Amino acid sequence: MALGFNGGLGNLGVSISQLLAPICMSTSYGKDPVAPSGIPGWPANAGWLWFPLCAFSAVLSFMYMSNMPNHGEKRTHFFGIEWNIVSLVNYYWMEIMGFLASFIGVITLISTRQANMLSTPGGQVAHKFLIVFLACFVEHVFMIFSPKKARDRVKKQTVIFKRKHNYIMTWLYIMCFG
């Protein structure tokens, strides 16, 4: 049922976008008819189609979608909502470490875009693999310095790498969605 809702609402979103995005792109809001990119019209307005719904959903999700497991930690009440502060801190710690590792990878990608190895197709592929390896290495180094409870929770989730279905689904997603 959950997958049905996910697929159905996803397809509904695509249909709504295909119907309403051109209308949003044709609206000027008093702007010049040539976008800063030089493309005639207002293609950037298409992004504003979903902004109100996304902002509203983000606020509601943050306030009421706190269904993280207790993990034996004490829950506190804040703004009339029950929070598991320790679990949230551990979760956001790992998220921030992931973002920092990705940021380091992106900065490295940007700063090495004129490298000599990019002159050949094989060098370009090797460059991308090296960037991914760097980001993974940095993430593992950050994990060493993470709080023990956060590390333990991540280690429990690594069981998926022992399951062949994980690799089959990854391959199917890459083949289907590029």
Secondary structure as the mmCIF struct_conf table of DSSP 4:
data_model
#
loop_
_struct_conf.conf_type_id
_struct_conf.id
_struct_conf.beg_label_comp_id
_struct_conf.beg_label_asym_id
_struct_conf.beg_label_seq_id
_struct_conf.end_label_comp_id
_struct_conf.end_label_asym_id
_struct_conf.end_label_seq_id
HELX_RH_AL_P HELX_RH_AL_P1 ALA A 2 MET A 25
TURN_TY1_P TURN_TY1_P1 SER A 26 SER A 26
TURN_TY1_P TURN_TY1_P2 TYR A 29 GLY A 30
BEND BEND1 PRO A 33 PRO A 33
STRN STRN1 VAL A 34 VAL A 34
TURN_TY1_P TURN_TY1_P3 PRO A 36 SER A 37
BEND BEND2 GLY A 38 GLY A 38
STRN STRN2 PRO A 40 PRO A 40
BEND BEND3 GLY A 41 GLY A 41
HELX_RH_3T_P HELX_RH_3T_P1 PRO A 43 LEU A 49
BEND BEND4 TRP A 50 TRP A 50
HELX_RH_AL_P HELX_RH_AL_P2 PHE A 51 TYR A 64
TURN_TY1_P TURN_TY1_P4 HIS A 71 GLY A 72
HELX_LH_PP_P HELX_LH_PP_P1 GLU A 73 ARG A 75
STRN STRN3 THR A 76 PHE A 78
TURN_TY1_P TURN_TY1_P5 PHE A 79 GLY A 80
STRN STRN4 ILE A 81 TRP A 83
HELX_RH_AL_P HELX_RH_AL_P3 ILE A 85 SER A 111
TURN_TY1_P TURN_TY1_P6 THR A 112 GLN A 114
HELX_RH_3T_P HELX_RH_3T_P2 ASN A 116 SER A 119
BEND BEND5 THR A 120 THR A 120
HELX_RH_AL_P HELX_RH_AL_P4 PRO A 121 ILE A 144
TURN_TY1_P TURN_TY1_P7 PHE A 145 PHE A 145
BEND BEND6 SER A 146 SER A 146
HELX_RH_AL_P HELX_RH_AL_P5 LYS A 148 GLN A 157
HELX_RH_3T_P HELX_RH_3T_P3 THR A 158 LYS A 162
HELX_RH_AL_P HELX_RH_AL_P6 LYS A 164 PHE A 177
#
